[in-house]
Amino acid sequence: MPGSRGSAPDPAARADSVRHSYTPADVEFMKGMIRHHAQALVMARMAPTRGANASVRVLAERIINGQNDEIALMRRWLRDRNESVPEPVPASVDMAMHGEGQPMHGGGHPIHMPGMLSEEQLEELDAARGATFDRLFLTYMIQHHQGALTMVNELFSTYAAGRGEVVFKLASDIGADQASEIARMQSMLRKMLFENVSSP
């Protein structure tokens, strides 16, 4: 999982210098994944104030730590290549719902990216508390992570894309980490639903 590595992003983004070729698809992947991670951070930062159970809070914290590190790496990679860099992550769920702080240089809207929550889903999660929040958080974060896997697969299926050292490693790590987190969240959700059915 991203947070389990417990260290800042490797400075390889600079070592993988502009001498190495990169493609427009690499640039769009980095920009898109910054925006995608931004919504995951908004979701994860809800957990401490929504009565989430301990396991959900721990998961949310690991997501925050890991994806913050990845955002920093992606922003640095873009800056090193004089590419435009998406603004910092939105500070609130309201900003996230309206795409503020996440300009779309390639057109479209962040919510239309794979796995992204709709405004209605974000509002539902924001209003939920306790066990309802836990269930929605896991359900929607699974959806969100599956969207990230789609983005990784699209990158690697694009001709000549994803071959630079940093882009390849980052995309591969995101794919492996988020697939692992999906499996963990599915297990947590099954346990939660079983306990609800079993309770008198």
trRosetta pair geometry for C-beta under 8 A, 3 or more apart (Angstrom, degrees):
i j d omega theta_ij theta_ji phi_ij phi_ji
1 4 4.5 91 62 -7 86 112
1 62 5.6 17 137 158 134 132
1 66 6.4 -113 149 -57 75 156
1 177 5.4 103 -133 -157 32 92
1 180 5.9 -125 -68 97 72 124
1 181 5.6 97 -116 -70 100 98
1 184 7.7 -16 -75 2 127 153
2 5 6.7 -54 -176 10 38 106
2 62 6.9 136 69 158 77 82
2 63 7.1 72 53 -126 120 38
2 65 7.0 171 115 93 94 75
2 66 2.0 103 114 -171 112 139
2 67 6.1 82 105 -47 165 56
2 69 6.8 179 173 51 108 115
2 70 6.4 -62 -142 -29 137 120
2 173 7.6 93 -98 151 81 107
2 174 8.0 17 -75 -106 115 58
2 177 4.9 72 -48 -178 74 154
3 6 7.2 51 163 -67 56 57
3 61 6.9 108 -145 119 166 66
3 62 3.2 -150 42 -158 145 68
3 63 6.7 -59 -29 -31 122 19
3 64 7.3 44 -84 59 128 56
3 65 3.8 84 -121 70 101 114
3 66 4.1 -93 -47 -37 60 96
4 62 6.6 17 -45 -150 70 122
4 66 7.6 6 10 -75 57 121
5 66 7.2 99 25 -111 99 93
5 69 7.8 -125 69 81 119 168
6 65 7.8 0 -101 153 45 141
7 69 7.8 88 97 -129 45 150
8 69 6.1 -170 -147 -128 43 106
8 72 7.5 -52 -164 85 90 150
9 13 7.1 26 137 -19 125 119
9 69 4.8 156 -48 176 87 89
9 70 6.9 134 -85 -89 122 33
9 72 5.6 -170 8 85 132 104
9 73 3.8 -158 -159 -65 161 109
9 76 7.7 178 90 26 142 136
10 13 7.6 140 93 -14 69 75
10 73 7.7 37 49 -110 60 127
11 14 5.5 -23 168 26 88 109
11 15 6.7 93 117 -17 77 99
12 15 4.7 -57 -144 43 53 115
12 16 5.6 48 155 -17 81 101
12 165 6.6 -104 163 121 122 119
12 166 5.6 172 116 -90 99 95
12 169 7.4 17 94 48 149 153
13 16 6.2 -53 -143 42 25 103
13 73 5.4 178 -53 -161 135 77
13 76 4.8 93 109 102 153 113
13 77 4.6 -108 -153 -73 115 80
13 80 6.5 167 146 -2 94 147
13 166 5.1 89 -104 -129 59 152
14 17 6.8 16 168 -84 48 76
14 76 7.2 -60 -53 155 83 120
14 80 6.2 -167 -106 -104 63 147
15 165 7.8 -53 100 83 96 145
16 20 5.7 -49 -177 28 76 145
16 77 7.7 -7 78 -122 117 101
16 164 5.7 100 177 169 127 104
16 165 4.4 -149 -103 59 123 107
16 166 4.1 -152 40 -21 159 106
16 167 8.0 -172 148 -6 155 72
17 20 6.5 122 69 6 52 88
17 80 7.4 -118 -136 164 55 128
18 80 6.7 -160 -50 143 96 92
18 81 5.7 146 -99 -106 104 77
20 164 4.9 117 132 -126 130 98
20 165 6.8 -99 -119 4 174 91
21 160 8.0 -48 120 174 124 114
21 163 7.7 9 81 79 92 117
21 164 7.2 -147 81 -73 48 100
22 26 4.4 -98 -175 65 99 153
22 27 6.9 107 135 -45 118 82
22 81 6.9 -52 48 -115 144 156
22 164 5.1 -15 -90 -36 92 142
22 167 6.8 129 -128 -23 110 144
23 26 4.9 111 54 -2 69 97
23 27 7.4 -132 101 0 45 85
23 158 7.4 -171 105 124 148 120
23 160 5.4 125 -64 109 143 101
23 161 4.8 -99 58 -94 139 75
24 27 5.5 -53 -152 36 40 113
24 28 6.2 34 154 -15 71 106
25 28 5.8 -54 -142 41 32 108
25 29 6.2 40 154 -25 64 104
25 155 6.2 150 153 -134 109 68
25 158 4.4 -174 -145 119 167 157
25 160 7.9 130 35 82 126 76
25 161 3.7 -52 88 -101 132 141
25 162 7.6 -55 112 -27 114 77
26 29 5.7 -54 -150 32 29 114
26 30 6.6 26 154 -17 63 104
26 155 7.5 81 -97 -151 50 111
26 161 5.6 -174 -52 -149 75 85
26 162 6.7 176 -93 -60 89 42
26 164 6.4 56 -131 17 153 122
26 167 4.9 -52 -143 -112 110 160
27 30 5.9 -57 -152 35 30 108
27 31 6.4 24 154 -12 66 109
27 78 7.1 98 -142 -115 80 92
27 81 7.5 -125 -98 99 104 144
27 83 5.4 -156 -139 -136 117 155
28 31 5.7 -54 -141 43 34 109
28 32 5.7 33 159 -19 68 112
28 106 5.6 50 -124 -60 109 155
29 32 5.8 -60 -141 42 25 109
29 33 6.0 20 162 -17 64 111
29 151 6.6 137 -138 167 84 102
29 155 4.6 48 -98 -97 143 125
29 161 7.3 128 -23 178 135 125
29 162 7.4 58 -10 -75 171 87
29 167 6.9 88 80 -153 136 111
29 171 6.8 -16 164 -86 144 120
30 33 6.1 -57 -141 37 24 105
30 34 6.6 31 155 -24 60 103
30 74 4.6 172 -162 -160 91 101
30 77 5.8 -125 -132 86 150 125
30 78 5.6 176 123 -61 139 103
30 83 7.8 87 77 95 133 150
30 167 7.2 -83 -59 -110 104 98
31 34 5.9 -53 -155 28 30 113
31 35 6.8 23 152 -12 63 105
31 74 7.9 178 -65 162 28 120
31 78 6.9 93 -70 -95 80 143
31 83 7.7 -115 -58 144 111 125
31 84 7.7 36 -102 89 130 83
31 85 7.8 -154 -105 -135 86 37
31 86 5.6 128 -153 -32 78 110
31 105 6.3 -71 -170 36 158 116
31 106 7.1 134 93 -12 142 113
32 35 5.8 -59 -155 38 35 108
32 36 6.1 35 149 -22 69 108
32 106 7.7 -33 -65 29 98 138
32 113 6.2 161 -164 -128 103 137
32 151 6.2 -164 116 -143 128 136
33 36 5.1 -49 -139 38 38 116
33 37 6.0 42 158 -20 68 102
33 70 7.5 -79 141 144 119 119
33 74 6.1 -152 83 -106 108 160
33 148 7.1 75 -128 -135 92 93
33 151 6.4 158 -80 131 89 150
33 174 7.0 -67 -146 -110 139 166
34 37 6.0 -55 -148 38 26 109
34 38 6.5 37 149 -32 60 103
34 71 5.6 97 -131 -134 79 84
34 74 5.2 -158 -68 104 98 139
34 75 6.6 97 -110 -64 136 81
34 85 7.8 147 -88 -169 177 72
34 86 4.7 166 103 46 135 133
34 102 8.0 180 114 -132 91 94
35 38 5.4 -46 -153 21 33 120
35 39 7.4 30 154 -15 61 95
35 86 5.8 -141 -61 -134 85 167
35 102 4.7 103 -126 -163 98 121
35 104 7.5 39 -93 -92 162 77
35 110 4.8 -139 170 -118 123 111
35 113 6.7 137 102 -17 117 159
36 39 6.4 -56 -164 30 34 103
36 40 7.0 31 144 -14 64 106
36 110 7.7 -174 -75 -160 48 96
36 113 5.8 -119 -85 122 96 147
36 114 7.9 -3 -112 65 131 75
36 115 7.3 53 -149 73 114 111
36 116 6.8 -114 -122 -76 75 98
36 144 7.6 151 -177 -174 90 91
36 147 6.8 -159 -145 113 125 114
36 148 5.9 142 148 -90 143 88
36 151 6.7 -109 -45 -20 165 162
37 40 5.4 -57 -153 38 41 115
37 41 6.3 44 151 -24 72 101
37 67 4.4 176 -157 -173 111 115
37 70 6.2 -164 -101 87 156 114
37 71 5.3 -155 99 -69 147 102
37 89 7.5 -85 109 -92 84 120
38 41 5.8 -53 -154 31 32 112
38 42 6.8 34 149 -19 63 101
38 71 7.5 98 -67 -107 72 136
38 86 7.7 -109 -39 132 140 138
38 89 4.0 -177 -132 -125 89 87
38 90 6.1 85 170 10 116 81
38 96 7.0 -176 133 -116 96 99
38 101 7.4 -176 -166 110 147 108
38 102 5.7 -169 72 -87 163 127
38 110 7.5 -58 67 -149 121 150
39 42 5.5 -48 -152 32 40 114
39 43 6.5 40 151 -18 67 103
39 96 5.6 121 -114 -162 74 122
39 110 6.8 161 -47 153 122 126
39 116 5.8 98 31 -137 170 90
39 117 6.5 -179 172 27 134 96
39 122 7.9 -95 -156 -93 106 122
39 144 6.8 -149 103 -136 112 130
40 43 5.6 -55 -151 38 34 113
40 44 6.1 30 154 -18 68 109
40 63 6.0 -121 158 169 112 123
40 67 5.7 -168 90 -99 127 173
40 141 7.1 85 -135 -131 90 89
40 144 5.7 150 -88 149 92 144
41 44 5.7 -55 -139 40 31 108
41 45 6.1 31 161 -21 66 109
41 63 7.6 -168 -92 129 52 97
41 64 6.0 91 -130 -118 80 73
41 67 5.9 -147 -65 97 93 131
41 68 7.1 95 -104 -67 129 79
41 71 8.0 -16 -42 -34 140 147
41 89 5.1 -6 66 -169 146 158
42 45 6.1 -59 -146 36 25 109
42 46 7.3 37 151 -32 57 97
42 89 7.2 -162 -48 171 84 111
42 90 6.1 5 -75 75 125 102
42 92 7.5 53 -133 144 109 17
42 93 5.5 130 178 -95 118 62
42 96 4.3 -8 -73 -59 173 156
42 122 7.6 1 119 -141 131 118
43 46 6.0 -51 -168 13 35 114
43 60 7.8 -134 119 -129 74 103
43 117 7.4 123 -75 -6 125 144
43 122 7.8 -108 -83 -122 88 82
43 125 6.5 -22 -130 142 90 156
43 137 6.7 145 172 -138 104 83
43 140 6.7 -150 -137 108 143 120
43 141 6.3 169 131 -82 146 93
43 144 7.1 -147 10 -30 162 165
44 47 6.1 -29 -172 -6 47 116
44 60 4.0 158 -158 -161 82 84
44 61 7.5 169 173 -57 116 24
44 63 4.5 -154 -94 84 148 123
44 64 4.9 -164 118 -56 140 88
44 67 7.9 152 8 32 151 134
44 141 7.8 80 -71 -104 82 129
45 48 7.5 -39 -171 19 48 100
45 60 7.5 173 -56 171 24 119
45 64 6.7 99 -68 -96 77 126
46 49 6.6 -93 -169 55 48 89
46 50 5.1 26 154 -21 91 132
46 52 7.9 105 112 -36 77 126
46 60 7.8 -118 58 -142 63 147
46 93 7.1 47 -75 -65 115 125
46 125 6.6 121 69 143 172 101
46 126 6.5 -125 -117 -110 140 57
46 133 7.4 -145 131 -161 116 124
46 137 7.4 -157 79 -99 118 116
47 50 6.1 -75 -131 38 23 105
47 52 4.2 -37 -160 13 81 155
47 56 5.8 -161 -141 132 122 95
47 57 5.0 164 146 -105 123 61
47 60 3.8 -161 1 -9 155 171
47 61 7.8 -108 73 -39 142 69
47 133 7.6 151 -118 147 56 125
47 137 6.7 75 -89 -128 94 158
48 52 7.3 -52 -68 34 22 111
48 57 6.2 84 -84 -132 64 110
48 60 7.6 -149 -35 95 73 143
50 128 6.4 45 -172 94 127 72
50 129 5.5 -143 -173 -115 72 54
50 130 7.6 -124 148 -20 72 33
50 133 4.3 160 142 -135 123 164
50 137 8.0 146 87 -56 146 128
51 129 4.8 51 31 -175 130 81
51 130 4.2 -30 115 -70 133 58
51 133 6.3 128 67 27 83 139
52 56 4.1 -113 177 92 116 125
52 57 5.1 147 96 -57 115 81
52 60 7.0 66 101 -12 168 141
52 130 7.8 -179 -81 -127 29 18
52 133 5.6 -99 -80 108 79 122
52 134 5.6 130 -139 -79 75 82
52 137 6.7 8 -112 0 125 161
53 56 5.2 88 57 14 71 104
53 57 7.1 -137 100 -7 33 92
53 131 7.6 38 -35 -94 111 63
53 134 5.6 20 10 -91 99 141
54 57 5.6 -58 -147 37 32 111
54 58 6.3 32 156 -20 67 104
55 58 5.8 -50 -147 34 32 111
55 59 6.4 34 153 -18 63 106
55 188 6.2 -173 129 -130 133 126
56 59 5.6 -53 -148 38 33 113
56 60 6.2 36 153 -22 66 106
56 133 7.8 136 136 115 162 93
56 134 4.9 -131 -51 -124 155 89
56 137 5.9 85 -160 84 127 146
56 138 7.1 -95 -111 -54 108 96
56 188 7.5 137 -76 169 77 147
57 60 5.6 -53 -145 36 31 113
57 61 6.4 32 155 -20 64 104
58 61 5.8 -55 -150 34 30 111
58 62 6.5 29 153 -17 64 106
59 62 5.8 -59 -152 37 31 110
59 63 6.4 33 152 -20 66 105
59 181 7.6 124 -158 -151 106 102
59 184 7.3 177 -114 121 122 126
59 185 7.2 111 -161 -86 154 90
59 188 7.5 -60 -47 -42 153 168
60 63 5.6 -53 -150 35 33 113
60 64 6.4 36 151 -21 65 104
60 137 7.4 -44 -75 -179 113 140
61 64 5.6 -50 -149 33 33 114
61 65 6.4 30 155 -17 66 105
62 65 5.8 -52 -144 38 32 109
62 66 6.1 24 161 -12 66 112
63 66 6.1 -62 -142 44 25 104
63 67 5.8 7 169 -5 65 117
63 141 7.5 -84 -93 -149 160 134
63 181 7.5 93 -87 -143 97 153
64 67 6.6 -67 -136 44 18 97
64 68 6.0 23 164 -23 60 112
65 68 6.1 -58 -148 33 21 111
65 69 6.7 20 156 -16 59 108
66 69 5.9 -61 -158 34 30 111
66 70 6.5 23 152 -15 67 108
66 177 6.8 -175 177 176 149 150
67 70 5.3 -50 -142 39 41 112
67 71 6.2 48 155 -24 68 100
68 71 5.7 -52 -148 33 30 112
68 72 6.6 32 153 -20 63 104
69 72 5.8 -55 -154 33 31 112
69 73 6.6 29 151 -17 65 105
70 73 5.6 -52 -149 36 36 112
70 74 6.3 33 155 -17 68 106
70 170 6.7 126 -145 -153 98 106
70 173 7.9 -164 -102 99 119 122
70 174 6.9 95 -141 -82 153 103
71 74 5.8 -58 -146 39 31 108
71 75 6.2 30 157 -19 66 107
71 89 6.9 -37 -141 -45 165 111
72 75 6.0 -55 -145 37 27 110
72 76 6.4 26 156 -18 62 109
73 76 5.9 -60 -150 38 28 110
73 77 6.3 32 153 -23 65 106
73 166 7.4 -163 170 -171 111 115
73 170 6.4 -176 116 -102 136 130
74 77 5.6 -50 -146 33 33 114
74 78 6.5 31 155 -16 64 104
74 170 7.1 131 -75 -170 88 159
75 78 5.9 -57 -153 37 31 110
75 79 6.3 30 152 -18 66 107
75 85 5.2 69 -147 -158 80 128
75 86 7.7 -102 -99 53 92 75
76 79 5.7 -54 -144 38 33 111
76 80 6.2 36 157 -23 66 106
77 80 5.9 -55 -150 33 27 112
77 81 6.9 5 157 -1 60 111
77 166 5.8 -176 -106 123 129 146
77 167 7.5 131 -171 -68 155 79
78 81 6.2 -75 -155 47 31 99
78 83 4.3 -93 -163 74 82 108
78 84 7.2 -47 169 84 125 28
78 85 4.7 143 100 -91 134 87
79 82 7.5 32 -174 -77 36 30
79 83 7.5 -92 -63 51 21 70
79 85 5.8 -5 -62 -54 82 138
84 105 5.5 143 82 -91 137 154
86 102 5.8 12 -168 -139 122 59
86 103 6.4 -170 -129 50 74 71
86 105 7.7 -124 -76 -13 79 107
87 101 4.5 -124 99 -165 124 61
87 102 6.5 -114 52 -71 94 33
87 103 6.4 84 -5 3 104 91
88 101 6.3 -55 77 -169 60 116
89 101 6.7 54 158 135 17 134
89 102 7.9 21 -130 -70 43 102
90 95 3.5 -175 -162 107 121 117
90 96 4.5 -173 69 -64 146 69
90 100 5.7 98 -112 81 117 80
90 101 4.3 161 -82 51 71 137
90 102 6.6 -56 -39 -25 103 105
91 95 6.0 65 45 20 64 150
91 101 7.5 136 -7 -46 71 162
92 95 4.8 100 58 7 79 99
92 96 7.0 -140 100 -4 45 88
93 96 5.4 -54 -148 37 37 115
93 97 6.3 40 154 -25 68 103
93 122 5.8 169 -170 168 104 111
93 123 7.8 136 149 -88 126 47
93 126 4.8 133 150 -93 171 133
94 97 5.9 -52 -149 31 30 111
94 98 6.7 3 160 3 62 110
95 98 6.4 -76 -150 50 29 93
95 100 4.0 -88 -155 64 84 113
95 101 5.6 35 165 8 127 118
96 99 7.7 39 -174 -69 28 27
96 100 7.8 -71 -49 45 22 77
96 102 7.9 52 -126 -5 55 135
96 122 6.3 -167 102 -145 114 153
97 111 7.9 35 -154 -73 46 127
97 119 4.5 80 -161 -126 104 86
97 122 5.1 -161 -86 81 98 148
97 123 7.0 54 -102 -52 145 85
98 119 7.9 52 -65 -106 55 119
99 102 5.3 -107 -168 66 65 102
99 104 7.3 -38 -169 -27 132 105
99 109 5.6 -91 -78 -158 148 88
99 110 5.0 163 -116 17 93 109
99 111 7.0 -92 -67 -17 102 92
102 110 5.0 20 120 -55 141 141
104 107 6.0 -46 131 103 113 7
104 108 5.2 -130 174 71 152 67
104 109 6.2 -111 -30 -97 154 27
104 110 6.6 -152 -71 -49 111 68
108 112 5.2 -115 -175 65 110 133
108 113 7.6 110 133 -59 135 75
109 112 5.0 89 63 1 80 106
110 113 5.8 -38 -167 1 48 116
110 116 6.0 176 147 -140 73 159
111 116 5.0 -163 -146 121 37 129
111 117 7.2 -66 -136 87 87 44
111 118 5.9 76 -172 -118 123 46
111 119 6.7 -31 -110 -38 154 74
112 116 7.0 1 33 52 13 133
113 116 4.7 79 63 -22 82 127
113 147 6.6 94 128 171 81 131
113 151 7.5 12 179 -75 106 123
114 146 7.7 -112 156 112 103 69
114 147 3.5 166 126 -153 77 86
114 148 7.5 -174 96 -43 107 24
114 150 4.1 -123 174 75 162 136
114 151 5.7 -168 47 -47 128 85
115 143 5.4 161 -151 145 78 66
115 144 4.7 114 155 -136 111 29
115 145 6.9 -157 -162 41 151 20
115 146 5.4 166 -98 73 121 70
115 147 1.5 -124 3 -18 117 126
115 148 6.3 -62 45 -18 159 59
115 150 6.7 170 -26 23 107 120
116 144 6.9 58 -100 -119 33 82
116 147 6.2 174 -28 173 54 173
117 121 4.0 -129 -167 91 100 125
117 122 4.9 125 117 -55 128 81
117 125 7.2 -36 -158 -2 162 136
117 140 5.6 24 -89 -165 122 121
117 143 7.2 98 -78 94 76 128
117 144 6.7 -31 -36 -76 89 105
118 121 4.7 98 50 6 75 101
118 122 7.1 -139 94 -3 40 86
119 122 5.8 -56 -149 38 32 111
119 123 6.2 32 154 -19 66 107
120 123 5.7 -55 -147 37 30 111
120 124 6.3 34 153 -22 64 106
121 124 5.6 -52 -147 34 32 114
121 125 6.4 30 155 -16 65 105
121 140 5.9 149 171 -117 121 130
122 125 5.8 -55 -148 39 31 109
122 126 6.1 34 154 -22 66 109
123 126 5.6 -54 -143 37 30 114
123 127 6.3 21 159 -14 64 110
124 127 6.2 -64 -149 40 26 104
124 128 6.5 34 154 -36 63 107
124 136 6.4 -148 126 -148 101 149
125 128 5.7 -50 -147 18 32 117
125 133 7.0 87 -161 -138 65 74
125 136 5.1 -168 -103 132 78 127
125 137 6.5 107 -145 -80 113 64
125 140 6.0 -67 -74 21 135 161
128 132 4.5 -136 -159 115 106 100
128 133 4.0 156 118 -81 105 68
128 136 5.1 152 -8 28 171 144
128 137 7.9 -150 83 -37 138 84
129 132 6.3 39 59 53 45 106
129 133 5.5 0 -130 -29 9 117
130 133 6.0 121 51 17 27 100
130 134 7.2 -51 142 -6 40 99
131 134 5.4 -48 -148 32 38 116
131 135 6.4 37 156 -18 67 103
131 192 7.4 163 -157 -168 94 114
131 196 7.5 132 175 -86 141 116
132 135 5.9 -54 -150 36 31 109
132 136 6.3 23 156 -10 65 110
133 136 6.0 -64 -145 44 29 105
133 137 5.7 33 158 -26 68 110
134 137 5.8 -56 -143 34 24 112
134 138 6.5 18 161 -13 62 108
134 192 6.3 -165 125 -130 122 152
135 138 6.3 -61 -151 38 26 105
135 139 6.2 22 155 -16 64 113
135 189 7.0 95 -136 -134 64 89
135 192 6.2 -169 -87 128 82 143
135 193 7.7 95 -119 -70 111 82
136 139 5.6 -58 -142 41 31 112
136 140 5.8 17 165 -8 69 113
137 140 6.3 -64 -141 45 21 99
137 141 5.8 16 163 -16 63 115
138 141 6.0 -57 -135 40 24 106
138 142 6.3 31 160 -23 61 105
138 185 4.8 173 -154 -172 90 101
138 188 5.8 -144 -118 93 143 113
138 189 4.5 178 130 -74 142 104
138 192 7.3 158 20 18 157 150
139 142 6.0 -58 -157 31 24 111
139 143 6.8 24 148 -16 61 106
139 189 6.7 111 -65 -119 68 141
140 143 5.3 -48 -150 35 39 116
140 144 6.2 42 150 -22 67 105
141 144 5.2 -48 -143 37 37 116
141 145 6.2 39 155 -19 67 103
141 181 7.8 -82 144 144 113 117
141 185 6.0 -144 90 -127 110 160
142 145 5.9 -54 -145 38 28 109
142 146 6.3 32 154 -21 63 106
142 182 5.5 95 -137 -136 80 81
142 185 5.1 -161 -71 104 95 135
142 186 6.4 93 -111 -65 137 79
142 189 7.4 -40 -35 -24 140 148
143 146 5.8 -58 -152 34 27 112
143 147 6.8 31 150 -21 61 103
144 147 5.7 -53 -160 29 33 115
144 148 7.0 34 145 -19 64 100
145 148 5.4 -48 -154 30 40 114
145 149 6.7 43 148 -19 67 99
145 178 4.3 -177 -160 -174 101 107
145 179 7.8 172 157 -68 117 30
145 181 5.8 -149 -118 88 156 112
145 182 5.0 -163 104 -70 139 96
145 185 7.6 150 13 21 147 145
146 149 5.5 -48 -153 32 38 114
146 150 6.7 45 146 -22 64 99
146 182 6.6 91 -64 -108 77 139
147 150 5.4 -48 -154 30 37 116
147 151 6.7 39 149 -19 66 101
148 151 5.5 -51 -152 33 37 113
148 152 6.5 38 150 -19 66 102
148 174 6.0 -117 163 164 120 114
148 175 7.9 -162 129 -89 92 49
148 178 5.0 -118 84 -143 132 177
149 152 5.6 -50 -148 35 35 113
149 153 6.3 35 153 -17 66 106
149 175 6.0 92 -122 -130 74 74
149 178 6.0 -150 -57 97 88 123
149 179 6.4 89 -95 -70 128 86
149 182 7.8 -22 -33 -33 136 147
150 153 5.8 -57 -148 39 30 110
150 154 6.2 32 153 -21 65 106
151 154 5.7 -52 -146 35 30 112
151 155 6.5 36 153 -23 63 102
152 155 5.7 -52 -154 30 32 113
152 156 6.5 17 156 -7 65 108
152 171 5.0 148 -134 -173 91 92
152 172 7.8 133 -160 -79 127 27
152 174 5.8 -172 -77 91 128 109
152 175 4.3 177 149 -73 167 103
153 156 6.1 -61 -146 44 31 103
153 157 6.0 23 158 -15 67 114
153 175 7.8 113 -51 -111 69 123
154 157 5.9 -63 -141 42 28 107
154 158 6.6 37 155 -33 63 104
155 158 6.0 -59 -159 20 29 113
155 161 5.4 -127 -174 129 68 124
155 162 4.7 108 144 -61 102 121
155 167 7.7 -146 176 167 138 109
155 171 5.5 -115 84 -132 151 150
156 161 7.2 -132 -93 92 22 94
156 162 4.9 -55 -91 50 61 167
156 171 6.9 166 -51 137 98 142
158 161 3.9 21 87 19 108 136
158 162 7.3 117 56 -5 93 103
160 163 6.4 -61 -175 -4 51 131
161 167 7.8 -100 174 141 70 144
162 167 5.5 -138 -129 128 45 110
162 168 5.4 100 168 -92 73 69
162 171 5.5 -59 -133 39 111 159
163 167 7.3 21 46 73 31 118
163 168 6.2 19 -146 -60 15 118
164 167 4.4 69 64 20 98 108
164 168 6.3 -175 77 -12 43 91
165 168 6.1 -64 -146 38 19 108
165 169 6.2 10 163 -12 61 112
166 169 6.0 -60 -144 40 27 105
166 170 6.0 23 161 -17 65 112
167 170 6.0 -57 -141 40 26 108
167 171 6.0 20 163 -13 64 112
168 171 6.2 -61 -144 41 23 105
168 172 6.1 21 159 -17 62 113
169 172 5.8 -59 -144 40 27 111
169 173 6.1 27 158 -19 65 109
170 173 5.8 -58 -147 37 28 109
170 174 6.3 27 156 -19 65 106
171 174 5.7 -51 -145 36 31 111
171 175 6.3 34 154 -20 63 106
172 175 5.7 -55 -151 36 30 113
172 176 6.3 22 156 -12 66 108
173 176 5.9 -58 -144 42 30 105
173 177 5.7 24 162 -16 68 114
174 177 6.0 -58 -135 42 24 107
174 178 5.8 10 170 -8 64 115
175 178 6.6 -65 -138 42 17 98
175 179 6.2 18 162 -18 59 112
176 179 6.0 -59 -147 36 25 110
176 180 6.4 24 156 -18 62 108
177 180 5.8 -60 -155 36 29 111
177 181 6.3 24 151 -16 66 108
178 181 5.3 -48 -141 39 39 112
178 182 6.3 49 153 -27 65 98
179 182 5.6 -47 -150 29 31 115
179 183 6.8 32 152 -17 61 102
180 183 5.9 -55 -155 34 33 110
180 184 6.5 31 149 -17 66 106
181 184 5.4 -53 -146 38 37 113
181 185 6.1 33 156 -18 69 106
182 185 5.9 -58 -145 40 28 107
182 186 6.2 31 156 -21 65 106
183 186 5.8 -53 -146 35 29 112
183 187 6.5 30 154 -18 62 106
184 187 5.8 -58 -154 36 31 112
184 188 6.4 31 150 -18 66 106
185 188 5.4 -50 -145 37 36 113
185 189 6.1 37 155 -21 67 105
186 189 5.7 -54 -145 37 30 111
186 190 6.4 33 154 -20 64 104
187 190 5.8 -52 -147 35 30 111
187 191 6.4 30 155 -17 63 106
188 191 5.8 -57 -151 37 30 111
188 192 6.2 31 152 -21 65 109
189 192 5.6 -53 -146 36 32 114
189 193 6.3 28 157 -16 66 106
190 193 5.9 -57 -146 39 29 107
190 194 6.2 31 155 -21 65 108
191 194 5.7 -56 -146 36 29 112
191 195 6.3 29 156 -19 64 106
192 195 5.9 -55 -149 34 28 109
192 196 6.6 28 152 -19 62 106
193 196 5.6 -53 -150 34 34 113
193 197 6.5 31 153 -17 66 105
194 197 5.8 -57 -150 38 32 108
194 198 6.1 23 155 -15 67 114
195 198 5.7 -60 -140 43 30 108
195 199 6.2 40 159 -36 66 102
196 199 6.0 -45 -145 18 28 113
